[in-house]
Amino acid sequence: MSQLLEQDRAFFDLAQRRNVLFYHKGYFSHNIVAAMGEVVKLQLEIAGVSASTRRKLFSSFVELSQNIVHYSSDSLQPDNEGGGSIREGAVCITTEDERHLMMCVNPVATDDVEGLRNKLEPLRSMSVEEIKQAYKVSLRADTPEESKGAGLGFLTMARDASAPLEFAFHPRADEPGTTLFCLKAII
């Protein structure tokens, strides 16, 4: 029993040292995201984050979480079984040198990696004005067939970020055909 308590204390200490404001690893659904959103809002307010930064962080939190709900390949309950989907992933919000880091990890089908890369890579070299323009164009465009939203999530995060979005793909040896998709935004 004491070894388990020691590990719990070590995890808690690590979270404090890394300035973790919010962390969830597990299943996500629309209802879970709504409840977590209330916690995120409160945590950011208690932490004294400015209203403008809170808005950007909350917006990015919602986009990251919705990405998991819509696109994670690990589904406890698929979309077609009523009540919306329940899918696995992780989201973390930390502070570092007066900046806020939002990180998200979820499994995706390896076949979807190139499509994600093609959406994200151009954002890395776009100016804020170009991102805002692309956002406006996307608002007026038809929703892409494979999208569960208006295709604005990555643009929203890129617009609000203070640095280019960072992303990586890690194929899973234990699950062929599945790749971990990692995304980080600095606000």
C-alpha positions in Angstrom: 0.0 0.0 0.0 2.8 2.5 0.8 4.3 2.1 -2.6 1.0 3.1 -4.2 0.7 6.1 -2.0 4.3 7.1 -2.8 3.6 6.9 -6.5 0.4 9.0 -6.0 2.4 11.6 -4.1 5.1 11.6 -6.8 2.5 12.1 -9.5 1.0 15.0 -7.6 4.4 16.6 -6.9 5.3 16.3 -10.6 2.0 17.9 -11.7 2.7 20.8 -9.3 6.3 21.3 -10.5 5.1 21.2 -14.2 2.4 23.8 -13.3 -0.4 21.5 -14.5 -3.7 23.5 -14.5 -5.8 20.7 -16.0 -5.2 17.1 -17.2 -7.5 14.4 -18.4 -6.7 11.1 -19.9 -9.5 8.8 -20.7 -12.8 8.9 -22.5 -14.3 12.1 -24.0 -17.9 12.7 -25.0 -19.8 15.9 -25.6 -21.2 15.8 -22.1 -17.8 15.1 -20.5 -16.2 17.9 -22.5 -19.0 20.3 -21.3 -18.3 19.3 -17.7 -14.5 19.6 -18.1 -15.0 23.0 -19.8 -16.6 24.3 -16.6 -13.6 23.0 -14.6 -11.1 24.6 -17.1 -12.9 28.0 -16.9 -12.7 27.9 -13.1 -9.1 26.7 -13.0 -8.0 29.5 -15.3 -9.9 32.1 -13.4 -8.5 30.9 -10.0 -5.0 30.9 -11.6 -5.4 34.6 -12.4 -5.2 34.2 -16.2 -6.3 37.3 -18.1 -9.8 37.3 -19.7 -8.3 37.5 -23.2 -5.9 34.5 -22.6 -8.7 32.6 -20.8 -10.9 32.9 -24.0 -8.1 31.7 -26.2 -7.3 28.8 -23.9 -10.9 27.8 -23.5 -11.5 27.9 -27.2 -8.4 25.8 -27.9 -9.4 23.4 -25.1 -12.8 22.9 -26.8 -11.3 22.4 -30.2 -8.7 19.8 -28.9 -11.5 18.0 -27.0 -13.9 18.0 -30.0 -11.1 16.6 -32.1 -10.9 13.7 -29.8 -14.6 13.2 -29.7 -14.9 13.3 -33.5 -11.7 11.6 -34.7 -10.1 9.4 -32.1 -9.9 5.9 -33.5 -10.4 4.4 -30.0 -14.1 4.4 -29.6 -15.9 3.1 -26.5 -19.2 4.0 -28.2 -19.3 4.8 -31.9 -21.4 7.7 -33.3 -24.2 5.4 -34.6 -25.2 3.9 -31.2 -27.1 7.0 -30.0 -26.0 9.6 -27.5 -23.0 10.6 -29.5 -19.5 9.0 -29.5 -17.3 8.3 -26.6 -13.6 8.2 -27.6 -10.2 8.1 -25.9 -7.5 10.7 -25.7 -5.7 13.1 -23.3 -5.6 16.9 -22.9 -3.3 18.8 -20.7 -3.0 22.6 -19.9 0.2 23.8 -18.2 2.0 27.1 -17.7 5.7 27.6 -18.5 7.5 30.9 -18.5 4.2 32.9 -18.4 3.0 31.0 -21.5 0.3 28.4 -21.5 0.8 25.1 -23.3 -2.2 23.0 -24.5 -1.4 19.4 -25.4 -3.5 16.8 -26.8 -2.9 13.1 -27.7 -5.3 10.6 -29.3 -5.1 7.6 -31.5 -6.0 8.0 -35.2 -6.1 5.5 -38.1 -2.7 5.5 -39.7 -4.5 6.0 -43.1 -5.6 9.5 -41.8 -2.1 10.7 -40.9 -1.3 12.3 -44.3 -4.6 14.2 -44.3 -3.9 15.6 -40.9 -0.3 16.5 -41.9 -1.6 18.2 -45.0 -4.0 20.3 -42.9 -1.4 21.2 -40.2 1.8 21.7 -42.1 0.7 24.8 -44.1 -0.4 26.5 -40.8 3.2 26.4 -39.5 4.4 28.9 -42.2 1.3 31.2 -42.3 1.3 34.6 -40.8 -1.5 35.5 -38.3 -3.1 37.6 -41.0 -3.0 34.7 -43.5 -4.5 32.4 -40.8 -7.3 34.9 -40.1 -8.0 35.1 -43.8 -8.1 31.3 -44.2 -10.5 31.2 -41.2 -12.9 33.7 -42.9 -12.7 31.7 -46.2 -13.5 28.5 -44.3 -16.5 30.1 -42.5 -18.0 30.8 -45.9 -17.1 27.4 -47.5 -19.1 24.3 -47.4 -18.2 21.8 -44.7 -15.7 19.2 -46.0 -17.4 15.9 -46.5 -15.1 14.0 -44.0 -15.4 16.8 -41.4 -17.7 16.7 -38.4 -17.5 20.5 -38.1 -16.8 23.4 -40.3 -13.1 22.5 -40.5 -12.2 25.5 -38.4 -10.5 23.7 -35.4 -6.9 23.9 -36.4 -7.4 27.4 -37.8 -8.9 28.5 -34.5 -6.0 27.1 -32.5 -3.4 28.5 -34.9 -5.1 32.0 -34.8 -5.0 32.1 -31.0 -1.6 30.6 -30.6 1.5 32.7 -29.9 3.7 30.2 -31.9 3.2 27.8 -34.7 1.2 24.7 -33.8 3.5 21.7 -33.1 2.5 18.2 -34.0 3.9 14.7 -34.3 2.7 11.2 -35.3 3.9 8.1 -33.5 2.9 4.7 -35.1 1.8 2.2 -32.4 3.7 -1.1 -32.6 1.2 -2.7 -30.3 -1.7 -1.7 -32.6 -0.9 -1.9 -36.3 -2.9 0.6 -38.3 -3.1 3.0 -35.4 -0.9 6.1 -34.9 -0.8 8.5 -31.9 -1.5 12.0 -33.0 0.1 14.6 -30.7 -0.7 18.3 -31.0 0.6 21.3 -29.0 -0.5 24.9 -29.0 1.3 27.7 -27.1 -1.0 30.5 -26.0 
